[in-house]
Amino acid sequence: MPYNDRSTLQIGEYESAVGSLQAIIDLHLGCSFVIVGDWNLDNPAEPSVRQLCSINNFCWLAPCNTSVDFTYHSDVNGHFSLIDHFMCSNCLI
């Protein structure tokens, strides 16, 4: 998801990213999905993701293990990130 830079364009960029996810889902109707990421949700764009979950009957899963410091890393770039949000089709629960 876009970085939360607090600009006036940020919400539009976020909604565009959610729209891209919806387009992928629409192309694969009948499939089950697991969508994960570091979604930068501390902003007013969170309702877009909640609506995506509601429309597609997805569950927004809460991580249950807080001992993981990061779930993605790139040694080459020196980048480490926590994949802190998980959504999936209800049938996978």
GUMI-753757 format. One line per field, with one value per residue: residue in three letters; z, x, y of N, C-alpha, C in turn. Coordinates in nm, 4 decimals, padded with zeros to 6 digits, always signed. Atoms other than C-alpha are relative to their C-alpha. Layout:
BEGIN
rest	c(ALA	...)
npz	c(Z	...)
npx	c(X	...)
npy	c(Y	...)
capz	c(Z	...)
capx	c(X	...)
capy	c(Y	...)
cpz	c(Z	...)
cpx	c(X	...)
cpy	c(Y	...)
***
This chain:
BEGIN
rest	c(MET	PRO	TYR	ASN	ASP	ARG	SER	THR	LEU	GLN	ILE	GLY	GLU	TYR	GLU	SER	ALA	VAL	GLY	SER	LEU	GLN	ALA	ILE	ILE	ASP	LEU	HIS	LEU	GLY	CYS	SER	PHE	VAL	ILE	VAL	GLY	ASP	TRP	ASN	LEU	ASP	ASN	PRO	ALA	GLU	PRO	SER	VAL	ARG	GLN	LEU	CYS	SER	ILE	ASN	ASN	PHE	CYS	TRP	LEU	ALA	PRO	CYS	ASN	THR	SER	VAL	ASP	PHE	THR	TYR	HIS	SER	ASP	VAL	ASN	GLY	HIS	PHE	SER	LEU	ILE	ASP	HIS	PHE	MET	CYS	SER	ASN	CYS	LEU	ILE)
npz	c(+00.0000	+00.0041	-00.1239	-00.0573	-00.0060	-00.0486	+00.1046	+00.0433	+00.1032	-00.0574	-00.0076	+00.1371	+00.0342	-00.0770	+00.0624	+00.1273	-00.0309	-00.0366	+00.1266	+00.0732	-00.0643	+00.0397	+00.1396	+00.0001	-00.0558	+00.1009	+00.1085	-00.0475	-00.0764	-00.0394	-00.0632	-00.1381	-00.0059	-00.1195	+00.0344	-00.1167	+00.0262	-00.0933	+00.0701	-00.0367	-00.0213	-00.0995	+00.0748	+00.0323	+00.1111	-00.0519	+00.0422	+00.1323	-00.0192	-00.0672	+00.1023	+00.0836	-00.0752	-00.0081	+00.1333	+00.0475	-00.1055	-00.0531	-00.1421	-00.0303	-00.1100	-00.0931	-00.0301	-00.1377	-00.0509	-00.0022	-00.0183	+00.1285	+00.0218	+00.1392	+00.0801	+00.1321	-00.0065	+00.1180	-00.0445	+00.0984	-00.0220	-00.1423	-00.0336	-00.0804	-00.0210	-00.0614	+00.0700	-00.1190	+00.0292	+00.0752	+00.0376	+00.0771	+00.0262	-00.1170	+00.0099	-00.0427	-00.1463)
npx	c(+00.0833	-00.0796	-00.0537	+00.0859	-00.0770	+00.0919	+00.0309	+00.1393	+00.0146	-00.0245	+00.1223	+00.0283	-00.0949	+00.0412	+00.1216	-00.0414	-00.0601	+00.1105	+00.0682	-00.0800	+00.0276	+00.1345	-00.0070	-00.0589	+00.1030	+00.1039	-00.0506	-00.0128	+00.1207	+00.0089	-00.1254	-00.0238	-00.1098	-00.0720	-00.0654	-00.0775	-00.0847	-00.0235	+00.0973	-00.0053	+00.1414	+00.0264	+00.0448	+00.1433	+00.0288	+00.0344	+00.1327	-00.0071	-00.0360	+00.1147	+00.1023	-00.0482	+00.0280	+00.1447	+00.0531	-00.0506	+00.0177	-00.1317	-00.0268	-00.1208	-00.0549	-00.0902	-00.1178	+00.0054	-00.1350	-00.0657	-00.1437	-00.0684	-00.0471	+00.0250	+00.0389	-00.0565	-00.1289	-00.0846	-00.1365	-00.0642	+00.0453	-00.0006	+00.1377	+00.0724	+00.1355	+00.0944	+00.1259	+00.0835	+00.1419	+00.0332	+00.1403	+00.0192	+00.1371	+00.0610	-00.0033	-00.1318	-00.0127)
npy	c(-00.1173	-00.1233	-00.0542	-00.1029	-00.1241	-00.1019	-00.0977	+00.0000	+00.1031	+00.1323	+00.0803	+00.0412	+00.1068	+00.1167	+00.0524	+00.0588	+00.1298	+00.0885	+00.0270	+00.0995	+00.1287	+00.0420	+00.0436	+00.1350	+00.0889	+00.0132	+00.0849	+00.1379	+00.0337	+00.1398	+00.0420	-00.0431	-00.0954	-00.0424	-00.1259	-00.0435	-00.1149	-00.1091	-00.0826	-00.1417	-00.0307	-00.1051	-00.1171	+00.0050	+00.0912	+00.1318	+00.0468	+00.0633	+00.1402	+00.0634	+00.0198	+00.1100	+00.1225	+00.0204	+00.0315	+00.1286	+00.0993	+00.0339	-00.0213	-00.0751	+00.0786	-00.0669	+00.0820	+00.0484	+00.0179	-00.1304	+00.0154	-00.0118	-00.1365	-00.0328	+00.1154	-00.0223	-00.0673	-00.0030	-00.0273	-00.0869	-00.1373	-00.0310	-00.0366	+00.0971	-00.0491	+00.0924	+00.0214	-00.0091	+00.0131	+00.1194	+00.0181	+00.1224	+00.0430	+00.0639	+00.1468	+00.0477	-00.0068)
capz	c(+00.0000	-00.0488	+00.2162	+00.4509	+00.3705	+00.4990	+00.1636	+00.0095	-00.2640	-00.0255	+00.0230	-00.3538	-00.3968	-00.1263	-00.2847	-00.6186	-00.4615	-00.3077	-00.6495	-00.8054	-00.5483	-00.6333	-01.0040	-00.9351	-00.7228	-00.9972	-01.2537	-01.0394	-00.9202	-00.7330	-00.6068	-00.2463	-00.1452	+00.1175	+00.1031	+00.3355	+00.3756	+00.5665	+00.4861	+00.6524	+00.7930	+01.0466	+00.8254	+00.7026	+00.4148	+00.6430	+00.5530	+00.1953	+00.3162	+00.5480	+00.2532	+00.0399	+00.3125	+00.3443	-00.0297	-00.0858	+00.2347	+00.3604	+00.7203	+00.8523	+01.0745	+01.3811	+01.4238	+01.7351	+01.7688	+01.8790	+01.9106	+01.5375	+01.4728	+01.0938	+00.8343	+00.5258	+00.4757	+00.1948	+00.2911	-00.0298	+00.0438	+00.4213	+00.4471	+00.7123	+00.7553	+00.9518	+00.7490	+00.9976	+00.8200	+00.6862	+00.4971	+00.3608	+00.2150	+00.4836	+00.3521	+00.4534	+00.8226)
capx	c(+00.0000	+00.1131	+00.3265	+00.1245	+00.2829	-00.0197	-00.0539	-00.3873	-00.3231	-00.2532	-00.6147	-00.6682	-00.3548	-00.4778	-00.8223	-00.6527	-00.4506	-00.7675	-00.9348	-00.6492	-00.7009	-01.0729	-00.9908	-00.7716	-01.0472	-01.3031	-01.0809	-01.0734	-01.4316	-01.4875	-01.1283	-01.0168	-00.7789	-00.5179	-00.3996	-00.1241	+00.0769	+00.2077	-00.0933	-00.0051	-00.3579	-00.3131	-00.5040	-00.8551	-00.8237	-00.8896	-01.2623	-01.1634	-01.0045	-01.2965	-01.5338	-01.3183	-01.3505	-01.7247	-01.7994	-01.5894	-01.6841	-01.3247	-01.2139	-00.9622	-00.7426	-00.5646	-00.2059	-00.1777	+00.1996	+00.3599	+00.7091	+00.7876	+01.0036	+00.9684	+00.8180	+00.9824	+01.3445	+01.5758	+01.9388	+02.0461	+01.8376	+01.8699	+01.4900	+01.2875	+00.9117	+00.6322	+00.3508	+00.0907	-00.2404	-00.3976	-00.7255	-00.8647	-01.1754	-01.4152	-01.4041	-01.0354	-01.0999)
capy	c(+00.0000	+00.3568	+00.5170	+00.7375	+01.0734	+01.2703	+01.4474	+01.5370	+01.2774	+00.9905	+00.8779	+00.8716	+00.6588	+00.4258	+00.3910	+00.3221	+00.0392	-00.1091	-00.0766	-00.2723	-00.5487	-00.5539	-00.5840	-00.8890	-01.0432	-00.9766	-01.1504	-01.4644	-01.5047	-01.8296	-01.8452	-01.8184	-01.5424	-01.4694	-01.1084	-00.9900	-00.6760	-00.3829	-00.1672	+00.1629	+00.1846	+00.4629	+00.7022	+00.7851	+00.5341	+00.2340	+00.2286	+00.1369	-00.1861	-00.2603	-00.2150	-00.4471	-00.7114	-00.6635	-00.6732	-00.9861	-01.1689	-01.1635	-01.1976	-00.9486	-01.1621	-01.0331	-01.1504	-01.3655	-01.3830	-01.0576	-01.2050	-01.1710	-00.8653	-00.8804	-01.1083	-00.9615	-00.8755	-00.7814	-00.8141	-00.6415	-00.3316	-00.3537	-00.3355	-00.5150	-00.4923	-00.6509	-00.7999	-00.6934	-00.7353	-01.0527	-01.0901	-01.4133	-01.5662	-01.6822	-02.0399	-02.0609	-01.9958)
cpz	c(+00.0000	+00.1389	+00.0477	+00.0176	+00.0434	-00.1037	-00.0369	-00.1046	+00.0572	+00.0041	-00.1386	-00.0453	+00.0704	-00.0622	-00.1351	+00.0215	+00.0370	-00.1252	-00.0840	+00.0599	-00.0416	-00.1443	-00.0110	+00.0510	-00.1045	-00.1162	+00.0380	+00.0894	+00.0290	+00.0663	+00.1452	+00.0021	+00.1389	-00.0446	+00.1258	-00.0355	+00.1185	-00.0573	+00.0374	+00.0282	+00.1029	-00.0703	-00.0342	-00.1133	+00.0467	-00.0415	-00.1387	+00.0120	+00.0692	-00.1002	-00.0937	+00.0670	-00.0011	-00.1342	-00.0438	+00.1025	+00.0504	+00.1507	+00.0117	+00.1255	+00.0860	+00.0245	+00.1464	+00.0603	-00.0053	+00.0162	-00.1304	-00.0221	-00.1444	-00.0743	-00.1447	+00.0199	-00.1344	+00.0465	-00.0932	+00.0252	+00.1468	+00.0499	+00.0748	+00.0295	+00.0640	-00.0872	+00.1099	-00.0260	-00.0921	-00.0268	-00.0733	-00.0213	+00.1211	-00.0029	+00.0453	+00.1513	+00.0607)
cpx	c(+00.0880	+00.0469	-00.0907	+00.0810	-00.0837	-00.0303	-00.1479	-00.0247	+00.0042	-00.1252	-00.0391	+00.0912	-00.0390	-00.1232	+00.0304	+00.0612	-00.1078	-00.0800	+00.0738	-00.0191	-00.1374	-00.0011	+00.0586	-00.1020	-00.1087	+00.0425	+00.0033	-00.1178	-00.0054	+00.1268	+00.0034	+00.1245	+00.0593	+00.0785	+00.0690	+00.0787	+00.0203	-00.0805	-00.0019	-00.1400	-00.0283	-00.0392	-00.1481	-00.0360	-00.0391	-00.1400	-00.0009	+00.0321	-00.1142	-00.1125	+00.0394	-00.0289	-00.1491	-00.0579	+00.0372	-00.0109	+00.1346	+00.0005	+00.1296	+00.0563	+00.0939	+00.1200	-00.0009	+00.1386	+00.0720	+00.1506	+00.0775	+00.0391	-00.0203	-00.0363	+00.0439	+00.1361	+00.0708	+00.1395	+00.0707	-00.0355	+00.0051	-00.1381	-00.0671	-00.1377	-00.0848	-00.1241	-00.1037	-00.1493	-00.0230	-00.1499	-00.0091	-00.1471	-00.0522	+00.0122	+00.1348	+00.0172	-00.0308)
cpy	c(+00.1239	+00.0415	+00.1124	+00.1277	+00.1201	+00.1089	-00.0089	-00.1086	-00.1413	-00.0861	-00.0494	-00.1132	-00.1296	-00.0643	-00.0641	-00.1384	-00.1017	-00.0359	-00.1019	-00.1392	-00.0523	-00.0491	-00.1410	-00.1011	-00.0255	-00.0893	-00.1476	-00.0377	-00.1493	-00.0523	+00.0475	+00.0870	+00.0096	+00.1230	+00.0504	+00.1250	+00.0900	+00.1157	+00.1458	+00.0545	+00.1076	+00.1295	-00.0149	-00.0961	-00.1396	-00.0467	-00.0659	-00.1482	-00.0739	-00.0269	-00.1137	-00.1335	-00.0314	-00.0452	-00.1412	-00.1120	-00.0536	+00.0197	+00.0785	-00.0631	+00.0836	-00.0899	-00.0425	-00.0190	+00.1338	-00.0111	+00.0127	+00.1455	+00.0448	-00.1273	+00.0148	+00.0632	-00.0106	+00.0379	+00.0976	+00.1464	+00.0420	+00.0403	-00.1142	+00.0568	-00.1088	-00.0086	-00.0121	-00.0089	-00.1187	-00.0013	-00.1328	-00.0269	-00.0742	-00.1523	-00.0564	-00.0004	-00.1358)
***
